[in-house]
């Protein structure tokens, strides 16, 4: 075989390899400017799963069933499966260093660079050794026992460090991600919480907390580390757990009279949510500028805790459901609440008002 033929074959294999690598990170690309819907008000009705304000001040609103809305201060532009989005249920929205918006949906990951919407393959992605930097973006990986990481160059999969046999169902589906002090990354799953500081792992689950929890099993739906380094873990059924250094308590049980779990679950099955006591099914947690901790409960709306008083708030008495999917503090330090009925409300300091016209 002559040198020219060898070089030709090498060049072809290199091009194929590059094409495969590009396909792994972006399988499909759509120019959305031609068929994108616009409106002067927020049209979502299915619930606000996520809220994000990017570095340009633009708001991104993720819905439970209708995709994403982008608000530039004047009008809304919508991204859904009709424009090429992977799926219409949006879990989280983030921004990478180059200004690209990353949308984690229930069926995969999409990104938007201001012109093109790209869908990124999650299979096959080679599993990589655990590592992290401050710039990393982390994404839920469906029902897999792991998480996806984007390091500003590559999308990779990291399996959770569990010693037990591979689980069935979605017990390790990621339900929340939070960054904390000392480089800690907190990952919430239905089965418990995994902490990773770049070197070591911290596991918080029924087994590791057996001697500290009287109310279980855990069913984690939200997680947040506050400015004091306290970790708040919202559950569906056993309320909020509070980890402060080496101590873990059931915060809800301490401040509220919780229903026995069997009664709570019965109310869920019969859809009699109003019978639940509240602060027992917490899907969102955040902190405002004063240090007050806020909880979004499925059955009883918003709760605030200033270190002394625990107060239940009604967002809007006209809503059929007070359920809160998400709480977000924007770049202006405004606390925004994403409701199950599709609206976004702002806390004014004394009450709540609609943040976007609808």
FENGIQUI-V459864 format. One record per backbone hydrogen bond with DSSP energy under -1.0 kcal/mol. CO is the residue of the C=O (numbers start at 1). NH is the residue of the N-H. E is the energy in kcal/mol with one decimal. If there is no record, write none. Layout:
CO/NH/E + CO/NH/E
This chain:
2/6/-2.1 + 3/7/-2.5 + 4/8/-2.1 + 5/9/-2.7 + 6/10/-2.3 + 7/11/-2.4 + 8/12/-2.3 + 9/13/-2.3 + 10/14/-2.1 + 11/15/-2.3 + 12/16/-2.5 + 13/17/-2.4 + 14/18/-2.3 + 15/19/-2.4 + 16/20/-2.6 + 17/21/-2.3 + 18/22/-2.5 + 19/23/-2.3 + 20/24/-2.0 + 21/25/-1.3 + 22/26/-2.4 + 28/119/-2.5 + 30/117/-3.2 + 37/78/-2.3 + 39/76/-3.3 + 47/64/-1.8 + 50/62/-2.9 + 52/60/-3.5 + 54/57/-2.0 + 58/54/-2.7 + 59/71/-3.1 + 60/52/-2.1 + 61/69/-2.5 + 62/49/-1.6 + 62/50/-1.7 + 63/90/-2.7 + 67/63/-2.7 + 68/79/-3.1 + 69/61/-2.9 + 70/77/-2.2 + 71/59/-2.3 + 75/72/-1.5 + 76/39/-1.9 + 77/70/-3.0 + 79/68/-2.9 + 80/83/-1.4 + 80/85/-2.4 + 88/67/-2.7 + 89/106/-1.8 + 92/104/-2.4 + 94/102/-3.0 + 96/99/-2.2 + 100/96/-2.4 + 101/112/-2.5 + 102/94/-2.5 + 103/110/-2.5 + 104/91/-3.0 + 104/92/-1.3 + 108/105/-3.1 + 109/120/-3.0 + 110/103/-3.6 + 111/118/-3.0 + 112/101/-2.6 + 115/32/-1.3 + 116/113/-1.6 + 117/30/-2.8 + 118/111/-2.6 + 119/27/-1.7 + 119/28/-1.3 + 133/136/-1.1 + 137/150/-3.0 + 139/148/-2.6 + 141/144/-1.7 + 144/146/-1.7 + 145/160/-2.3 + 147/158/-2.8 + 148/139/-2.8 + 149/156/-2.6 + 150/137/-2.3 + 154/151/-1.8 + 156/149/-2.7 + 157/128/-2.2 + 158/147/-2.3 + 160/162/-2.0 + 170/173/-2.1 + 171/191/-1.9 + 176/188/-3.4 + 178/186/-3.5 + 181/184/-1.5 + 184/180/-3.2 + 185/196/-2.4 + 186/178/-2.5 + 187/194/-2.8 + 188/175/-2.7 + 188/176/-1.2 + 192/189/-2.7 + 193/204/-2.8 + 194/187/-2.7 + 195/202/-2.5 + 196/185/-2.4 + 200/197/-1.7 + 202/195/-3.3 + 204/193/-3.1 + 205/209/-2.2 + 207/210/-1.0 + 209/212/-1.6 + 209/213/-1.5 + 219/236/-2.4 + 222/234/-2.0 + 224/232/-3.3 + 226/229/-1.9 + 230/226/-2.5 + 231/243/-3.1 + 232/224/-2.1 + 233/241/-2.9 + 234/221/-3.3 + 234/222/-1.6 + 235/282/-1.9 + 239/235/-1.3 + 240/251/-1.5 + 240/252/-1.4 + 241/233/-2.9 + 242/249/-2.1 + 243/231/-2.9 + 244/247/-2.0 + 247/244/-2.5 + 249/242/-2.8 + 249/251/-1.1 + 250/254/-1.8 + 251/255/-1.6 + 252/256/-2.7 + 260/264/-2.4 + 261/265/-2.8 + 262/266/-1.7 + 263/267/-2.1 + 264/268/-1.6 + 265/269/-2.4 + 266/270/-2.0 + 267/272/-2.6 + 268/271/-1.1 + 272/275/-1.7 + 273/276/-1.7 + 280/237/-3.1 + 280/239/-1.7 + 281/298/-2.7 + 284/296/-3.0 + 286/294/-3.1 + 288/291/-1.8 + 292/288/-2.2 + 293/305/-2.3 + 294/286/-2.0 + 295/303/-2.0 + 296/283/-2.4 + 296/284/-1.1 + 301/297/-3.0 + 302/313/-3.5 + 303/295/-2.7 + 304/311/-2.6 + 305/293/-2.5 + 309/306/-1.5 + 311/304/-2.4 + 313/302/-1.2 + 316/319/-1.8 + 323/340/-2.1 + 326/338/-3.1 + 328/336/-3.3 + 330/333/-1.9 + 334/330/-2.4 + 335/347/-2.1 + 336/328/-2.6 + 337/345/-2.3 + 338/325/-2.5 + 338/326/-1.3 + 339/48/-2.1 + 339/342/-1.4 + 343/339/-2.7 + 344/355/-3.1 + 345/337/-2.9 + 346/353/-1.9 + 351/348/-2.9 + 353/346/-3.1 + 357/42/-2.7
